[in-house]
Amino acid sequence: MTLALEIVLVISSLLMTMFVLLHKGKGGGLSSLFGGGVQSNLSGSTVVEKNLDIVTIITALIWLGCIIGLNLIQAYA
């Protein structure tokens, strides 16, 4: 169980780093390379940016869950 959580923690850490770097900053960011540069007329941010926000939040929750799970295993083992 501990090994599985550690593997998921490493993978989610790498994914979260990549997703955060893909976010659009003040200068356009790396997300514009993958189609994030097209603006929507209905809102201030693109569909790609909104989907990237959701995926980043889900990845962060998985990362946080792995850390809490590993701490609980260490405390009670």
C-alpha angles and dihedrals in degrees: 000000000000093000092051092051091048091052092048089047093054093046093047091048092054093045093048091051090051093047093049091051090051092058117108114254131185092288099047100268130215092297089078088066091064100047099285093118095078110096124216118229094217100054142021096248133047129251089247091056092048092050090046089053091053094047091048092051092048091049091049091051091051089049092050092047091053092051093049091046093051091048091051091049091050093047096050101034 
